[in-house]
């Protein structure tokens, strides 16, 4: 396996692990911690997801750079990488700012219903997981 392909595989699976760990394990579990309030949980979540999104931007750029500079797993890998990068841009530039405005308005409560933005974010995270698994497999098969 070429070094560029190994970097592509590593970036895809590290990114996948981070999304699974934070979006699907940490995020829901933090609200079950003893004494955690909605305000505190949301505040922690905002910090954690900001950090995750920064790392995701770096990993998306790395994946695209590796593809541009040498890895040759084919058009499918390029398509997956572009779709994943678009999802990250949507998360960072559209959804998170809107979700942040919603929760910083001071109207948090235990009875606050989930919002369409939240469901959209979760849906994109599921698509991201599928895309990252697929990208990793395509890169390994190259």
C-alpha positions in Angstrom: 0.0 0.0 0.0 1.3 3.4 -1.0 2.0 6.0 1.8 -0.7 8.3 0.3 -3.3 5.5 0.4 -2.3 4.6 4.0 -2.8 8.2 5.0 -6.2 8.3 3.3 -7.3 5.1 5.1 -5.9 6.4 8.5 -7.6 9.8 8.1 -11.0 8.2 7.1 -11.0 5.8 10.1 -9.7 8.3 12.7 -12.4 10.7 11.5 -15.0 7.9 11.7 -13.9 7.0 15.3 -14.1 10.6 16.4 -17.6 11.1 15.0 -18.8 7.8 16.5 -17.3 8.6 19.9 -18.5 12.1 20.2 -21.8 12.3 18.2 -23.1 8.9 19.2 -21.6 8.2 22.6 -20.5 11.3 24.4 -23.3 13.6 23.3 -26.2 11.5 24.6 -24.4 10.2 27.6 -23.4 13.5 29.1 -27.1 14.3 29.9 -27.3 11.2 32.0 -24.4 12.3 34.3 -25.5 12.9 37.9 -26.2 16.6 38.6 -25.9 17.7 34.9 -28.3 20.4 34.0 -29.6 21.1 30.5 -27.6 24.4 30.4 -24.4 22.7 31.5 -24.8 19.8 29.1 -25.5 22.1 26.2 -22.5 24.3 27.1 -20.2 21.3 27.2 -21.7 20.0 23.9 -21.1 23.3 22.2 -17.4 23.2 23.2 -16.9 19.6 22.3 -18.7 19.9 18.9 -16.7 23.1 18.1 -13.5 21.1 18.7 -14.7 18.1 16.7 -15.7 20.3 13.8 -12.2 22.0 13.8 -10.6 18.5 13.7 -13.1 17.4 11.0 -12.1 20.4 8.8 -8.5 19.4 9.1 -9.2 15.8 8.3 -11.4 16.7 5.4 -8.7 19.0 4.0 -6.2 16.2 4.6 -8.3 13.6 2.7 -8.8 16.0 -0.2 -5.1 16.9 -0.3 -4.0 13.3 -0.2 -6.4 12.5 -3.1 -5.1 15.5 -5.0 -1.5 14.7 -4.4 -1.2 11.1 -5.0 -3.7 8.6 -3.7 -5.5 7.0 -6.6 -8.5 5.0 -5.3 -10.7 6.3 -8.1 -13.7 8.5 -8.7 -15.8 7.0 -6.0 -13.3 8.1 -3.3 -13.3 11.6 -4.7 -17.0 11.7 -4.7 -17.2 10.5 -1.1 -14.5 12.9 0.0 -16.4 15.9 -1.6 -19.7 14.8 -0.1 -18.1 14.5 3.4 -16.5 17.9 3.0 -19.8 19.4 2.1 -21.4 17.8 5.1 -18.7 19.3 7.4 -19.2 22.7 5.8 -23.0 22.5 6.3 -22.4 21.5 10.0 -19.9 24.3 10.6 -21.4 27.1 8.6 -25.1 26.5 8.7 -26.4 24.1 11.3 -24.1 24.7 14.3 -24.5 28.5 14.2 -28.3 28.2 14.0 -28.3 25.6 16.8 -26.0 27.8 18.9 -28.4 30.8 18.5 -31.3 28.7 19.5 -29.7 27.5 22.8 -28.0 30.8 23.7 -31.3 32.6 23.7 -31.8 31.8 27.4 -34.9 29.6 26.8 -33.4 26.2 27.7 -35.6 23.9 29.8 -35.9 20.2 30.5 -39.1 20.2 28.5 -37.5 21.9 25.5 -38.5 19.8 22.4 -36.0 18.6 19.9 -35.8 20.9 16.9 -35.6 20.1 13.2 -32.1 21.5 13.2 -31.1 18.8 15.7 -32.7 16.0 13.7 -31.0 17.4 10.5 -27.6 17.4 12.3 -28.1 13.8 13.5 -29.1 12.7 10.0 -26.0 14.3 8.5 -23.9 12.6 11.2 -25.3 9.2 10.1 -24.6 10.0 6.5 -21.1 11.0 7.5 -20.5 7.7 9.3 -21.7 5.8 6.2 -19.5 7.9 3.9 -16.4 7.5 6.1 -16.9 3.7 6.3 -17.3 3.6 2.6 -14.3 5.9 1.9 -12.1 3.8 4.2 -13.2 0.5 2.5 -12.7 2.0 -1.0 -9.2 3.3 0.0 -8.3 -0.1 1.4 -9.4 -1.9 -1.7 -7.3 0.4 -4.0 
